[in-house]
Each structure stands twice: as C-alpha cells, then as structure tokens.
Amino acid sequence: MSDLMILQVAQRGVVTLPKALRDTYRIREGDQLTLLDLGGVFVLSTRKSEIDNLADQIKEVLVDEGESLESMLIALRESRERYEP
C-alpha cells in the first residue's frame, strides 16, 4: 500500500477512506476515529483520544493534594515572573 493517498471531500464534508486502508486497519462502518489538527496537518487515528481522561486524572490528583485552579494560576504567574527578563 502506498504511503500517499489522495482523498476527495464530498458533499457535507464526507471523506471516504480507500478500501485497502479500511481493510488493513479493520475500520468498519460506524467506527469512530480521532482527528488531530496539527496546524493544518491532519492525523487520523483509529485509537480514541486519551487527552480528556488524562486531564481528569491530573485534576483528581491535584484536588486530592489540596490544589485549586486559583493556587495553580498563582504558581504559574510566579514561575513566569522568575523567567521574565
């Protein structure tokens, strides 16, 4: 399978993945894909994004340690002040 594939955007933004690609990665009708926009470079993945789950886990740890949004913002401002010329 070639690394370069040209896709055409159809009506309402529909894009069809080539059959060879769907077969290789076992992508079926109704499957959800994750699209990551890296400044105009699109990364399409069969894996679900873990960003929201990771953010929730970090939040839980910080809250358990007594951190609040306000305390984190204060710490961020203090860190920035140390590095400003």
C-alpha beads as a LAMMPS data file, in Angstrom:
LAMMPS data file: protein, C-alpha beads

85 atoms
84 bonds

1 atom types
1 bond types

-500.0 500.0 xlo xhi
-500.0 500.0 ylo yhi
-500.0 500.0 zlo zhi

Masses

1 110.0

Atoms # bond

1 1 1 0.000 0.000 0.000
2 1 1 1.345 3.413 -0.967
3 1 1 2.091 5.977 1.746
4 1 1 0.472 8.767 -0.309
5 1 1 -3.275 8.751 -0.806
6 1 1 -5.396 11.500 -2.285
7 1 1 -8.857 11.848 -0.772
8 1 1 -11.685 13.990 -2.072
9 1 1 -14.092 15.849 0.170
10 1 1 -17.668 15.203 -0.963
11 1 1 -20.923 16.915 -0.100
12 1 1 -21.283 17.873 3.578
13 1 1 -17.569 17.197 4.208
14 1 1 -17.764 13.443 3.738
15 1 1 -14.402 11.761 3.081
16 1 1 -14.207 8.122 2.012
17 1 1 -11.206 6.117 3.135
18 1 1 -9.850 3.768 0.449
19 1 1 -10.977 0.145 0.869
20 1 1 -7.384 -1.110 1.166
21 1 1 -6.834 1.228 4.120
22 1 1 -10.109 0.222 5.763
23 1 1 -9.240 -3.457 5.344
24 1 1 -5.674 -3.074 6.632
25 1 1 -6.775 -1.308 9.813
26 1 1 -10.098 -3.142 10.181
27 1 1 -12.111 0.084 10.009
28 1 1 -15.809 -0.687 9.750
29 1 1 -18.922 1.407 9.238
30 1 1 -19.815 3.142 12.490
31 1 1 -16.268 3.028 13.920
32 1 1 -15.077 6.265 15.490
33 1 1 -11.731 7.782 14.535
34 1 1 -9.767 10.541 16.245
35 1 1 -8.709 13.516 14.118
36 1 1 -5.861 15.666 15.411
37 1 1 -5.202 19.001 13.679
38 1 1 -1.518 19.914 13.907
39 1 1 -1.685 23.314 12.267
40 1 1 -3.129 22.061 9.002
41 1 1 -1.529 18.621 9.119
42 1 1 -4.258 16.139 9.962
43 1 1 -3.521 12.948 11.862
44 1 1 -6.304 10.390 11.705
45 1 1 -6.140 7.561 14.215
46 1 1 -8.212 4.501 14.993
47 1 1 -7.380 5.000 18.677
48 1 1 -9.662 7.085 20.847
49 1 1 -8.155 10.248 22.282
50 1 1 -6.976 9.897 25.863
51 1 1 -6.498 13.644 26.428
52 1 1 -9.765 14.162 28.337
53 1 1 -9.156 11.077 30.505
54 1 1 -5.600 12.176 31.297
55 1 1 -6.747 15.709 32.158
56 1 1 -9.367 14.274 34.531
57 1 1 -6.742 12.071 36.213
58 1 1 -4.374 15.033 36.671
59 1 1 -7.218 17.124 38.081
60 1 1 -8.106 14.405 40.596
61 1 1 -4.504 14.155 41.813
62 1 1 -4.184 17.930 42.189
63 1 1 -7.516 18.244 44.007
64 1 1 -6.533 15.365 46.332
65 1 1 -3.339 17.277 47.113
66 1 1 -5.354 20.378 48.020
67 1 1 -4.621 22.305 44.846
68 1 1 -7.226 24.591 43.317
69 1 1 -7.387 26.392 39.996
70 1 1 -6.533 29.629 41.802
71 1 1 -3.450 28.158 43.515
72 1 1 -2.233 26.717 40.208
73 1 1 -2.673 30.065 38.431
74 1 1 -0.734 31.833 41.194
75 1 1 2.080 29.284 40.899
76 1 1 2.106 29.757 37.124
77 1 1 2.367 33.561 37.470
78 1 1 5.209 33.191 39.977
79 1 1 7.076 30.843 37.645
80 1 1 6.679 33.238 34.723
81 1 1 7.979 36.145 36.803
82 1 1 11.157 34.203 37.616
83 1 1 11.909 33.737 33.898
84 1 1 10.995 37.215 32.621
85 1 1 13.986 39.467 31.809

Bonds

1 1 1 2
2 1 2 3
3 1 3 4
4 1 4 5
5 1 5 6
6 1 6 7
7 1 7 8
8 1 8 9
9 1 9 10
10 1 10 11
11 1 11 12
12 1 12 13
13 1 13 14
14 1 14 15
15 1 15 16
16 1 16 17
17 1 17 18
18 1 18 19
19 1 19 20
20 1 20 21
21 1 21 22
22 1 22 23
23 1 23 24
24 1 24 25
25 1 25 26
26 1 26 27
27 1 27 28
28 1 28 29
29 1 29 30
30 1 30 31
31 1 31 32
32 1 32 33
33 1 33 34
34 1 34 35
35 1 35 36
36 1 36 37
37 1 37 38
38 1 38 39
39 1 39 40
40 1 40 41
41 1 41 42
42 1 42 43
43 1 43 44
44 1 44 45
45 1 45 46
46 1 46 47
47 1 47 48
48 1 48 49
49 1 49 50
50 1 50 51
51 1 51 52
52 1 52 53
53 1 53 54
54 1 54 55
55 1 55 56
56 1 56 57
57 1 57 58
58 1 58 59
59 1 59 60
60 1 60 61
61 1 61 62
62 1 62 63
63 1 63 64
64 1 64 65
65 1 65 66
66 1 66 67
67 1 67 68
68 1 68 69
69 1 69 70
70 1 70 71
71 1 71 72
72 1 72 73
73 1 73 74
74 1 74 75
75 1 75 76
76 1 76 77
77 1 77 78
78 1 78 79
79 1 79 80
80 1 80 81
81 1 81 82
82 1 82 83
83 1 83 84
84 1 84 85
